[in-house]
Amino acid sequence: MVKVRWYGPTLVLLLTVLTIMVIGPSLSRQIVHAGKAEEIRLIQQSLEQSGTLAQLSQAFRDVASTVEPSVVSIQVLQKTNGRRGSLPNGAPMGPEELFERWFNPHGRTPQQRQPNQQQDEEEIEGYDQYNPLRPYGSGSGWVFNDQGYIITNNHVVTKQDGKTPADEIKVKFHDGRERIATIVGTDPKSDIAVIKVDGPVIPAKLADHESIAQGDIVFAFGSPFGIEFSMSQGIVSATNRRNLQIIGGDGFEDFIQTDAAINPGNSGGPLTNIYGHVIGMNTAIASRTGASNGIGFAIPITMVKSIADQIV
């Protein structure tokens, strides 16, 4: 008698295994994806319903709204060399080219005119009054009081020697107003300077230095790399940083250290606490690249106020 083998159950099992092998990974991924999507949805819902986070974000906004009206962007300008002007397209132009353009429409050459040396020198001296002031540096500052006094760094408003005042100082407010400022006084040893503008101003609120402690949330305001009215956030990394040789061997140093981003152009801007009160003035960074590396320094408000009061 011939025995007939029945492979039905085995075949069903094999087909089931093959099906799982084919669609199993895809199904698993779909299940995992659905679970992850639901997890994300719940987290988003939790964030949206979190009153604490909303209050924190609003507090940061309030600090910006409070501080920005008293922050200024500073542009320093210097006179160009008396022997060089500029063409409309920015190309350099010396006194001979200037003379040709304005006083020699017939195109005679300097040799054909045959000017004497003394006349040339007098002409060159006369060009000084037409030489434009050109930007050569920028920084930040903040309004010290309602009389128009503005605090900034000495190195912002002086030339490279740290003593000679800039030829012109232009101050721009957050609302777009621009004013020409005059230097009231500077203190190179503390790197503090006071300048003054005319017109209505909104002074910043000063904080009590005694309330500053490591771990406090702080905000740095200014115009880093010329990008006006920026705000960064961090904490007080340390206080009473001395002997860093930032200002120089004979400088007065007692810095607040912060990891709030401070970059070139932030110098002179205010460092504030969570109430929008100025606790210091952004002054320097420790960096091998010239940009923020998370180690910035600000002059404490007590020192700033003491020096400013003496200058004013």
C-alpha positions in Angstrom: 0.0 0.0 0.0 1.4 3.4 -1.0 1.6 5.9 1.8 0.6 9.5 0.9 2.6 12.2 2.8 0.6 15.2 3.8 2.7 18.4 3.7 0.0 20.8 4.4 0.9 21.9 7.9 4.6 22.1 7.0 3.8 24.1 3.9 1.7 26.5 5.9 4.4 26.9 8.5 7.0 27.6 5.8 4.8 30.2 4.1 4.2 31.9 7.4 7.9 32.0 8.2 8.7 33.4 4.7 5.9 36.0 5.1 7.3 37.1 8.4 10.8 37.4 7.0 9.6 39.5 4.1 7.1 41.9 5.8 8.3 41.5 9.4 11.1 44.2 9.3 8.8 46.6 7.4 6.0 46.0 9.9 8.4 46.4 12.8 9.6 49.7 11.4 6.1 50.9 11.0 5.3 49.9 14.6 8.4 51.6 15.9 7.8 54.7 13.8 4.2 54.9 15.0 5.4 54.6 18.6 8.0 57.3 18.1 5.6 59.6 16.4 3.2 59.2 19.3 6.0 59.9 21.7 7.0 63.0 19.9 3.4 64.2 19.8 3.1 63.7 23.6 6.3 65.6 24.2 5.2 68.5 21.9 1.9 68.6 23.7 3.7 68.7 27.1 6.0 71.5 25.9 3.1 73.5 24.6 1.3 73.2 27.9 4.3 74.0 30.0 3.7 77.3 31.7 7.3 77.4 33.1 8.9 77.3 29.6 6.6 79.9 28.3 7.3 82.1 31.2 11.1 81.7 30.7 10.9 82.5 27.1 8.7 85.6 27.8 11.2 86.7 30.5 14.0 86.6 27.9 11.9 88.7 25.5 11.2 91.1 28.3 14.9 91.5 29.0 15.5 92.3 25.3 12.7 94.8 25.2 13.9 96.5 28.4 17.6 96.7 27.5 17.7 97.4 23.8 16.5 101.0 23.9 19.6 101.9 26.0 22.1 100.0 23.8 24.0 101.8 21.0 26.1 100.7 18.1 29.3 102.7 17.8 31.2 103.4 14.6 34.5 105.2 14.7 35.8 107.0 11.7 39.2 108.5 10.8 40.3 111.0 8.2 41.9 109.7 5.1 45.5 110.7 4.1 45.6 114.1 2.6 47.1 112.7 -0.6 44.3 110.3 -1.2 40.6 110.7 -2.0 38.3 108.3 -3.7 36.5 107.9 -6.9 32.7 107.3 -6.9 33.4 103.6 -7.5 35.7 103.4 -4.5 39.0 103.5 -6.4 41.7 105.5 -4.8 42.4 108.9 -6.3 45.3 111.2 -5.5 45.4 115.0 -5.5 46.4 115.2 -9.2 43.5 113.1 -10.2 41.2 115.2 -8.1 42.6 118.4 -9.8 42.2 116.8 -13.2 38.6 115.9 -12.5 37.4 119.2 -11.1 39.8 122.0 -12.3 41.2 120.7 -15.7 38.2 119.9 -18.0 40.4 120.4 -21.1 42.6 117.5 -20.1 46.0 119.2 -19.8 48.6 117.1 -18.1 50.4 118.2 -14.9 53.6 118.6 -17.0 51.7 121.0 -19.3 50.5 123.0 -16.3 54.0 123.1 -14.8 52.9 123.8 -11.2 55.7 124.6 -8.8 56.3 122.5 -5.7 55.0 125.1 -3.2 51.7 125.4 -5.1 51.4 121.6 -5.1 51.8 121.5 -1.4 49.3 124.2 -0.8 46.8 122.3 -3.0 47.4 119.0 -1.1 46.8 120.8 2.2 43.6 122.2 0.8 42.3 118.7 0.0 42.2 117.8 3.7 38.9 119.5 4.1 37.3 117.4 1.3 38.7 114.1 2.5 35.9 111.9 3.7 35.9 110.2 7.1 36.1 106.5 6.7 35.0 103.8 9.2 38.0 101.9 10.8 36.4 100.3 13.8 33.1 99.6 15.6 31.9 98.6 19.0 29.0 99.0 21.3 27.9 101.1 24.3 24.9 101.8 26.6 23.3 104.9 27.9 24.5 105.8 31.4 22.1 108.5 32.4 19.4 110.8 31.0 21.9 113.6 30.3 23.2 111.7 27.2 26.3 110.2 28.7 27.1 106.8 27.1 29.5 104.2 28.5 31.8 102.2 26.3 35.4 100.8 26.2 38.4 103.1 25.8 39.8 100.9 23.0 36.5 101.4 21.1 36.7 105.2 20.8 40.5 105.7 20.5 43.0 105.0 17.9 45.5 102.1 18.1 47.7 103.9 20.6 44.8 103.8 23.1 45.2 107.5 23.8 44.4 109.5 20.6 40.6 110.1 20.2 38.9 108.9 17.1 38.4 111.6 14.5 34.6 111.1 14.7 32.3 108.8 16.7 28.9 107.9 15.3 26.3 106.5 17.6 23.3 104.6 16.4 20.3 103.8 18.6 18.0 100.7 18.3 15.2 102.9 16.8 17.5 104.0 13.9 18.4 107.4 15.2 22.0 108.4 14.6 24.0 111.0 16.6 27.6 112.3 16.5 29.2 111.8 19.9 31.9 113.6 21.7 34.4 112.1 24.1 33.9 113.3 27.6 36.8 111.4 29.1 38.6 108.1 29.1 40.5 105.9 31.5 43.0 103.6 29.6 43.9 101.7 32.8 40.4 100.4 33.3 39.5 100.5 29.5 36.5 102.7 30.3 35.3 105.7 28.3 32.4 108.1 28.5 31.0 109.8 25.4 28.0 112.1 25.0 25.2 112.7 22.6 22.5 115.4 22.4 18.8 114.6 22.3 16.5 112.4 24.3 17.9 109.0 25.6 16.7 106.1 27.7 19.3 105.2 30.3 20.0 101.6 31.4 19.1 100.3 34.8 22.2 99.5 36.9 22.4 96.4 39.1 23.9 95.9 42.5 27.3 94.2 42.1 26.8 92.3 45.4 24.0 90.3 43.8 26.2 88.8 41.1 27.2 85.2 41.7 28.6 82.2 39.7 25.8 80.5 37.9 23.6 83.5 37.4 21.9 83.8 34.0 23.2 86.7 32.0 22.7 88.4 28.6 25.3 90.1 26.5 24.2 92.9 24.2 26.0 94.6 21.4 27.0 94.5 17.7 29.3 91.5 17.1 31.2 91.8 13.8 29.1 94.8 13.1 25.8 92.9 13.3 23.9 95.5 15.2 21.8 95.0 18.4 22.4 91.3 19.0 21.7 89.5 22.2 23.3 86.3 23.5 22.7 84.3 26.7 24.8 82.4 29.1 25.8 82.3 32.8 28.3 83.9 35.1 31.2 81.5 34.9 33.3 83.2 37.6 33.8 86.5 39.3 36.9 88.5 40.4 39.1 87.4 37.5 42.4 89.3 38.0 45.9 89.4 36.7 44.9 88.3 33.2 47.0 90.9 31.5 44.1 91.8 29.2 44.3 95.6 29.7 48.1 95.6 30.3 50.6 95.3 33.1 49.4 98.5 34.8 45.7 98.0 34.1 43.0 97.5 36.7 41.4 94.1 36.3 38.5 92.5 38.2 36.5 90.8 35.5 33.2 88.9 35.5 33.8 85.8 33.4 30.9 84.6 31.3 30.2 82.0 28.6 27.6 84.3 26.9 28.9 84.9 23.4 31.1 88.0 23.2 32.7 88.7 19.9 34.6 91.6 18.3 32.1 94.5 18.1 30.5 93.5 21.4 33.1 95.6 23.3 31.4 98.3 25.3 28.0 96.7 25.3 26.2 95.8 28.5 26.1 92.5 30.3 22.8 92.2 32.1 21.0 90.0 34.6 17.6 88.4 34.2 16.0 91.6 35.3 17.6 93.6 32.5 19.9 95.4 34.9 23.5 96.1 33.8 26.0 94.1 35.8 29.0 94.8 33.7 30.5 95.9 30.4 31.6 93.4 27.7 35.3 94.0 27.2 37.4 91.1 26.1 37.5 87.4 25.2 40.0 84.6 25.6 40.3 83.0 22.2 42.8 81.6 19.7 40.6 82.4 16.7 39.5 85.9 17.5 35.9 84.8 17.9 33.9 83.7 20.9 35.2 80.5 22.6 32.9 80.6 25.6 35.3 82.6 27.7 34.4 86.3 27.8 35.1 89.0 30.3 33.1 92.0 31.5 34.1 94.9 33.7 31.9 94.9 36.9 29.3 97.7 37.1 30.7 98.9 40.4 34.1 99.7 38.7 32.3 101.2 35.6 30.1 103.4 37.7 33.0 104.6 39.9 35.2 105.5 36.9 32.3 107.1 35.0 31.3 109.2 37.9 34.9 110.5 38.2 34.9 111.3 34.4 31.5 113.0 34.3 
